[in-house]
Amino acid sequence: MWRKSTFSDQSFDTIVSTLSFCSYKNPLRMLDKVNRWCKPDGVILFMEHGLSSNFMVAVMQKALNPLLYRVYGCHHTRDIIGLVQESRMQIDKVESHWLNMVHLIWAKPTINN
């Protein structure tokens, strides 16, 4: 049986997310939780995929997104870097790979979680 997990604020030194923010119904709410769960001097590491900055790749992603979402619940067109920026986390470093669809993001929580 699946149970909803709750953690106390500032519970973790490091939080790692791999390929999960494409599937959350409300990714900003989840980013807010991650921000709260991380200690002020902690690190938040993301390896996420999203909309490519390559025009032709992005066109294909947008065309396939409705089908891929129905098949396995994954949004291929989310602006992951933009979502992390909108969450107010401090981004220290970003690397984009594989046709600029896969992003490695090193971030820190906001000071006033």
N, C-alpha and C positions, 0 to 999 in steps of 0.2 A: 504494500500500500504506500502510495506517495504522500509525503507530508511536506507542508510548506515550512521552509527553514527561515528562521529569523536570527540575526546576530546582533549583539550589542554594538553601539557606535564605537568606532576606533578599536575594533577587535583584532585587526590583522596588520602585520608589518608590510606584507606584499600580497597583492591580489592579481591573479592571472586569468585572463579571459581569452579563450581560443574559439573562434568561429561560432559564437553564440548570439551576438547582437543582431544578426540577420533574422532571428526567429522570435524575439520578444515582441509582444503586442505593443508595449509602450517602452521603447528602448531608453528614452530620457528618464523615466521613472526608475528603471533598473540602474542607469548610470548614477542617479542620485543616491541609491542605496549603496552602490559600490563606493562612492565618494564618502558616505557616512561611515561605512565599515572599515575604511582604511585609516590607520593612525596618521596624525598630521605630518610626521616625518617619513611616512611610508611611501611605497612605490606601487603604481598600478600599471600593469603590462597587458597590452592587447595584441592579439594577432587575429585580425578580422578581415573579412572580404566585403567589398561593396562596389558601388558604381565606379567604373574606370574613368580616368580622365582622357583616355583615348577615344575619340569620337566614334569610330566604327565599332569598337568593342562595346561602348556604351549603348549604341543603337541595338546591337544584338542582345545585350542584357535586358534592355527595356522590352524588346519584343518577346523574349523568352520568360520574363519574370512572372506573368500570370500563370503560365503552365507550371513552372518550377515551384511556385508557391503552393499551387494546388496539389502537386505530387508529393512534396516533402516539407512544406511549411517554411520555406526559406525565401527571404526578400533579397534579390541580387542587386537591387538598385538603391540601397540605402547609402547615404553619405556619412560613412562611419567617422571620418575625421571631423566633419562638420558637427556631428552629434556630440562627440567628445568635447569639441570647442564650446558648443552650446551648453554643455553640462557645467561649464566654468572650471573644469579641472585644468591644471597647469600642464600643458604639453611641453615636454623637454626635447623630444626627438620623434621624428616620423620617418619611416622608410616605406616606400611602395614598391611592390614586386609583381611579377607575373602579369604583364600588360596593365600595370597600375590598378589591379583589382584587389590585391592582398596587401594589407597595411599592418606594419609593426609600429606600435605607438607606445612610447614611454611617457607616463604622466604621473603627476602628484595630485593628491586631493586638494581641494580648496582649503585654505586655512580656517575659515569659518564654516565648517560643515554644517 
